[in-house]
Amino acid sequence: MRFRSAAVAALRGLALAVFSLAGSIVLIVLTVVSGVLMVTGVGAFTTPWVLQGVRWFANVRRALAAEWCGVRIPAAYRPFPADLRTGATGQIEKLGHLGKDPATWRDLRWLCVDMTAGFLTALLPAAFFLYPVEGYAIALGLWRVLPDAGIYWYGFVHLTGPLSALAAALLGTVLLAIALRFNPLLLRAHFLLTRALLAPAERDLRQRVDELTRTRHDAVDTSAAELRRIERDLHDGAQARLVAVGMSLGTVEALMEKDPVRAKELLARARSDSADALAELRDLVRGIHPPVLAERGLADAVRALALRMPVRVEVAVDLPGRPPASVETAAYFAISETLTNAVKHSGAERIRLDVGHRDRVLRISVTDDGRGGADPRGSGLTGIERRLGTFDGVLAISSPAGGPTLVTMEIPCALSSPKTSSSSGTA
């Protein structure tokens, strides 16, 4: 059993050594050449392909590490934006995304090590297992031929006669014993070295934790501000109208017998104030959590939202189920704010809203044909980014001068129901 596992580790190590040396050299040369071509502009188009090749090469090593030695190496690549364009512009955007991803630089650093230390650590199991064959061949008579060719060494044994040939056999036996005992561990050491270079650094993880902590604090601040807004709206709106209604009814009670005409006028005003108070309460409740969102889900809620917009809004929703209620609420208000910004600031005549779910991510895109030039640092877009950040979501904006503007939002989530809910329409 040990012999079989040592042999398997040796063959795998030999394959890895060849694979790592050849693949790393080719990819490093391509990366350098593509980087040099950046000065001519050609590299901007070739570099994304080369870096994706490096990423594929690293993912193959991750798969082998998990399958052969049970070593899990997290990928931690940032996903490409959903609004990534095609053609030359898309290649440039892809290059920028890859350049900002720390995992890209980890992959390149690993390539340099993989062709040196990685090659040696992969070769060790094969060397310990196969090198003893030469020692046994020397002991069986090869030593009679080799000295005639000049000075010959097997390891640290200088071959001069039968005794040195026996020493070579003993050295080969020691190496084989090491292979039988340690070959699987040596192969695992190669993958542990790979993991040390490819896995996210603790600093990156701390930065991620800090970012999540900040977004949670932003969410708490946003919730507190929302509560203050609700309190202010109640105090200045519905509460004031209800107080006026109470005062009017008190006056009506006093004038009922003395001045019936005046009393009827006050009753009519009280009825109007109560209707206005009810409308404000309904608007307030809708601002907290729209009833249609709770009752019918995100698809119908965004369609109803689009109907209230003063410009034409095309809506396409494809959700095989419903996201969690908190995600639905965040997505709804993010869409509402984005549509409102498009109507107010872009001068658009047509807006396109797409909502879908794929790879456990809720994806939302809002495109308008307005003048473009949206400021990502604007308070509205910053508020949307904070809202999405609460759920580890991201916001991407493409708004060149002259338009069009594309706002993409992604929120990681699972859907709660397997039923299909697809809808599309125009408001």
Phi, psi and omega in degrees: 000317178295322180297317181296314181295324178293320179294317179298316179297323179295315181294319178294319178297319179296316178298318179296319181299313179295315182296315183291318182293310182293312182296317181295317180297313181299314183291323178294317178298315179297321180295317180295314181298316180295323177295321178294324181288353178299328182293337178266351182094339180293324181299334179297335180264329182273329184300317178303320178294319180296315181295325176291329173295320176298318180297319177297316180300317178293323179292326174299317179294323177298317180295318179294322180297317180290320185284320186272324186231002180069022179268115181269125180241107181295144181279307177059034174278142176285132181292148177292144179301145181293336182266019181297125183277167179263174177077201184297319179297319179297322178297320179292318177296321179295321178297316178298319180295316180295322181293331180274349183276118179301333181296330178298316181287330174295319179298317181293321177296320180295323180303316181297322179284327185294329181277354179242275181296323178296320177298315183293315180294329176286327183283336185303313180302320179293320181295314180295331184272324186265330182299325177301337179301319179294321179298318179291325178295322177297316182294330182277002174135349181297338181296337180290333183268319189298316181301332179295337180274000180118196181292131181225134179239140169244103188067237177258011181264122177272118184280118179228343183181195184299321182294318179292328176295321176294323177295324177296320178296320179296319178296319177298322179295319178298316179296321179294322177297320177297318180297316181296329184270321192243355184305312178300325179290323178295320177295320178296324178299324177299316181287331175293323174297318178299317180295322180299331182267328185266333183290150179302140180287156179300328178297319178297320179294322178295320177298322179294318178297318179298320180295317178295321177298318179297316180294326177293318177297320177298322179295319178296316179297319179296319179297318179296318178296323179294321177296320177295323177296318180297317179298317180294318179295320178294317183291316185274341185252270187299318182297317180297320180292320179294323176298318178297321177298317179298318179294321179296319179294324177295320178294320178300318180300323181284331184263000186305318183265326185282318185217079183301324181297313178298322179297320179294322178298317179293324177297318179297319178295320179297320178297318178296317179296321180294323177295318178296319179297320179295318179297318179294322178296320178296317177298321180295316179296319179297326178289332178282310179199105183301131180302322181296330178292317180290323187275321190238355175093179188292324183300308181289329181293316181288330176294317177296323177296318180295326179296334182273355180282144181282356177240167181290128180234118174270130185240130174227118183235130177225094182235111177281061183130190181241136174290169173303151185303320181294323178291319177302314181297313179299317180295318181299311183289330175294318177296317180300315180294321180294316178296318179298317178298319180297319180292318185287317195248340189268339186069025184287149174254347182211137180230141178242126180241123178237131178230128179209173180222125180207141179055041177062030178227128173277121184244130182230132175227137178235119181241132176232158181261031183280197188280349179077196179075025179295138181270112180299340181268005178297154185299323181295311181291325176296319177297321177296317180298320178293320180298316179290325181299335177301329182252021181065029179270170182228156178233130178233138184232131172235111186215073178292157178300132184093352176081179356280170177254131178236119177249123181242133178233139179227132179230116176295128178191161173255156178263146189269350185220139180281352183292153182264132177229097182244141179206152175207154181179180181229134177248000000 
